[in-house]
Amino acid sequence: MKKLIGLFGLLAAVSLASVSAFAQEKGEHGQQSHAQQPQTHAQQPKGNAQHGGGEHGVGNGHIPAHGPAPSHAAPARQPHDNHAAPPQEEKRPTYRDQEGHPEAPHVHAENDRWIGHSGGRNNVHYHVDHPWEHGRFSGGIGAQHVWRLRGGAPDRFDIGGFFFQVAPYDYAYCGDWLWDNDDIVIYNDPDDVGFYLAYNVRLGTYVHVLFLGS
């Protein structure tokens, strides 16, 4: 009888040790899994923000570190009525400076060179009679602020509850923009009073835009 009781006691001790070891192992695995969750759900950066660039050095996630420098070109002469000629009445220049680059104004990813922004101050195509008529854009400007287009069209589009209009002269340069999906960055325009520059992160192209308010 004593031997039988001793055998039962030994079996009980072995069972308790196995249960304790299993619980400890399960707890360790649970802690490890929980510790890995923030990495799995961590927010990923948009595109290839400060590096990268397209296959031909334009777009594909590249974000210029800065906007264009002020142009040193001579000021363009204004027409007598202070209004630019309708866009359809003149042929637009092409800015395709290299094989594979777009015809629209764009930015070189390798050196952040703004191609097409060299017309000088008071360009007749970007003249407005009442600059900042709707106030100044109070959202984030520059490379650290990427905005998602939330619908609209060139004549009025929305980013985060702020509304803009593309300069009519630039309509032809944004025909391939996705107005409900593309990411853009807003930069100051150092030459054309009343305008900002909207840069398309996917395409690497940009257009002149007016702020319409929020």
C-alpha positions as CSV (number, residue, x, y, z in Angstrom):
1,M,0.0,0.0,0.0
2,K,2.8,2.4,0.9
3,K,4.5,1.7,-2.4
4,L,1.2,2.3,-4.3
5,I,0.7,5.7,-2.5
6,G,4.3,6.6,-3.3
7,L,3.8,5.8,-7.0
8,F,0.7,8.0,-7.1
9,G,2.6,10.8,-5.5
10,L,5.4,10.6,-8.0
11,L,3.0,10.7,-10.9
12,A,1.2,13.7,-9.5
13,A,4.5,15.6,-9.1
14,V,5.6,14.8,-12.7
15,S,2.1,16.0,-14.0
16,L,2.4,19.3,-12.0
17,A,5.9,19.9,-13.3
18,S,4.7,19.4,-16.9
19,V,1.7,21.7,-16.6
20,S,3.9,24.4,-15.1
21,A,6.5,24.2,-17.8
22,F,3.8,24.3,-20.5
23,A,2.2,27.3,-19.0
24,Q,5.5,29.1,-18.7
25,E,6.4,28.3,-22.4
26,K,3.0,29.5,-23.5
27,G,3.4,32.7,-21.6
28,E,6.8,33.4,-23.1
29,H,5.4,32.8,-26.6
30,G,2.5,35.1,-25.9
31,Q,4.8,37.9,-24.7
32,Q,7.0,37.5,-27.8
33,S,4.1,37.6,-30.1
34,H,2.7,40.7,-28.4
35,A,6.1,42.4,-28.6
36,Q,6.2,41.9,-32.3
37,Q,2.8,43.5,-33.0
38,P,3.9,47.1,-33.1
39,Q,6.4,46.3,-35.9
40,T,3.7,44.5,-37.9
41,H,1.3,47.4,-37.6
42,A,3.8,50.3,-37.6
43,Q,3.0,53.1,-40.1
44,Q,5.1,52.8,-43.2
45,P,6.5,55.9,-44.9
46,K,4.8,57.1,-48.1
47,G,6.6,56.2,-51.3
48,N,10.4,56.6,-51.3
49,A,10.3,59.9,-49.7
50,Q,13.8,61.4,-49.7
51,H,15.7,59.0,-51.8
52,G,14.6,56.9,-54.8
53,G,13.1,58.5,-57.9
54,G,11.7,57.1,-61.0
55,E,13.3,54.8,-63.5
56,H,14.5,57.8,-65.4
57,G,15.0,60.0,-62.4
58,V,11.5,61.5,-62.1
59,G,8.7,60.7,-59.7
60,N,8.0,57.2,-58.3
61,G,7.9,58.5,-54.7
62,H,10.7,61.0,-54.7
63,I,9.9,64.2,-52.8
64,P,12.1,67.3,-53.4
65,A,13.8,68.5,-50.3
66,H,13.0,72.1,-51.3
67,G,11.1,74.2,-53.8
68,P,12.6,76.0,-56.8
69,A,15.0,78.9,-56.3
70,P,13.8,82.4,-57.5
71,S,14.3,82.8,-61.2
72,H,16.9,85.3,-62.5
73,A,15.2,85.7,-65.8
74,A,14.0,89.1,-66.9
75,P,10.4,89.9,-65.8
76,A,7.9,88.9,-68.5
77,R,6.1,91.8,-70.1
78,Q,2.4,92.1,-69.1
79,P,-0.3,92.6,-71.7
80,H,-2.1,95.9,-71.6
81,D,-5.3,94.4,-70.1
82,N,-3.4,92.5,-67.4
83,H,-4.9,89.2,-68.4
84,A,-3.1,86.2,-69.8
85,A,-4.1,85.0,-73.2
86,P,-6.5,82.0,-73.1
87,P,-4.4,78.8,-72.8
88,Q,-5.8,77.3,-76.1
89,E,-4.6,80.2,-78.2
90,E,-0.9,79.4,-77.9
91,K,1.3,76.4,-78.1
92,R,2.8,75.3,-74.8
93,P,6.5,74.4,-74.6
94,T,7.6,70.9,-73.8
95,Y,9.8,70.2,-70.9
96,R,11.0,66.8,-71.9
97,D,14.7,67.5,-71.4
98,Q,15.8,63.8,-71.4
99,E,14.7,60.5,-72.8
100,G,11.9,59.2,-70.6
101,H,11.2,62.5,-68.9
102,P,7.6,63.9,-69.0
103,E,6.6,66.8,-71.2
104,A,5.2,68.6,-68.2
105,P,7.2,70.7,-65.8
106,H,9.0,68.2,-63.5
107,V,11.7,67.7,-60.9
108,H,14.9,65.7,-61.3
109,A,15.2,63.2,-58.5
110,E,19.0,63.1,-58.5
111,N,19.5,66.8,-57.7
112,D,16.0,68.3,-57.0
113,R,16.3,70.5,-60.1
114,W,13.0,72.1,-61.0
115,I,12.6,71.9,-64.8
116,G,10.3,74.5,-66.3
117,H,10.3,77.1,-63.5
118,S,12.4,79.7,-65.2
119,G,10.0,82.2,-66.7
120,G,10.9,85.0,-64.3
121,R,8.6,87.1,-62.1
122,N,5.3,88.4,-63.3
123,N,4.8,85.7,-65.9
124,V,1.7,86.6,-67.9
125,H,0.4,83.1,-67.6
126,Y,0.3,83.3,-63.8
127,H,-1.0,86.7,-63.2
128,V,-4.0,87.3,-60.8
129,D,-5.6,90.7,-60.2
130,H,-6.1,90.0,-56.5
131,P,-3.4,87.8,-55.0
132,W,-4.3,85.8,-51.9
133,E,-7.9,86.7,-52.4
134,H,-8.9,83.7,-50.2
135,G,-6.1,84.1,-47.7
136,R,-2.9,82.1,-47.4
137,F,-2.7,78.3,-47.2
138,S,-2.3,77.5,-43.5
139,G,-1.6,73.8,-43.9
140,G,1.8,72.2,-44.1
141,I,4.1,73.3,-46.9
142,G,7.2,71.5,-48.0
143,A,8.7,68.0,-48.1
144,Q,7.6,67.0,-44.6
145,H,3.9,67.4,-45.6
146,V,2.4,64.9,-48.0
147,W,-1.2,65.5,-48.9
148,R,-3.6,62.9,-50.5
149,L,-5.9,64.2,-53.2
150,R,-9.5,63.7,-52.1
151,G,-11.5,64.4,-55.2
152,G,-12.3,67.1,-57.6
153,A,-10.7,68.3,-60.9
154,P,-8.1,70.9,-62.0
155,D,-10.6,73.8,-61.5
156,R,-11.2,72.8,-57.8
157,F,-9.6,69.9,-55.8
158,D,-9.5,69.0,-52.2
159,I,-6.6,68.1,-49.9
160,G,-7.4,67.7,-46.2
161,G,-10.3,70.1,-46.4
162,F,-8.2,72.8,-48.2
163,F,-9.3,73.7,-51.7
164,F,-7.1,74.7,-54.7
165,Q,-7.4,75.5,-58.4
166,V,-4.8,74.7,-61.0
167,A,-3.8,77.7,-63.1
168,P,-5.7,77.3,-66.4
169,Y,-2.5,77.5,-68.4
170,D,-1.3,74.4,-66.6
171,Y,-4.4,72.2,-67.2
172,A,-2.6,70.3,-70.0
173,Y,0.2,69.4,-67.6
174,C,-2.0,67.5,-65.1
175,G,-4.2,65.4,-67.4
176,D,-2.7,62.2,-66.0
177,W,-3.1,63.1,-62.3
178,L,-5.4,60.9,-60.2
179,W,-7.6,63.4,-58.4
180,D,-8.9,61.0,-55.8
181,N,-5.7,59.1,-55.0
182,D,-2.4,60.8,-55.8
183,D,-0.2,62.2,-53.1
184,I,1.0,65.8,-53.6
185,V,3.3,68.2,-51.8
186,I,2.7,72.0,-51.7
187,Y,5.7,74.3,-52.2
188,N,5.9,78.1,-52.2
189,D,6.3,79.8,-55.6
190,P,9.1,82.3,-55.3
191,D,8.2,84.1,-58.6
192,D,4.5,84.1,-59.2
193,V,2.6,86.2,-56.6
194,G,-0.5,84.5,-55.4
195,F,0.5,81.0,-56.5
196,Y,1.8,77.8,-54.9
197,L,3.3,74.8,-56.6
198,A,1.7,71.4,-56.3
199,Y,4.1,68.6,-56.9
200,N,2.8,65.1,-57.8
201,V,4.8,62.4,-55.9
202,R,3.9,59.6,-58.2
203,L,4.7,61.4,-61.5
204,G,7.3,63.9,-60.4
205,T,5.5,66.7,-62.3
206,Y,4.1,70.0,-60.9
207,V,1.6,72.7,-61.6
208,H,0.9,76.2,-60.4
209,V,-2.1,76.4,-58.1
210,L,-4.3,79.0,-56.4
211,F,-5.6,78.6,-52.8
212,L,-9.4,78.8,-52.7
213,G,-9.9,78.5,-49.0
214,S,-11.1,75.8,-46.6
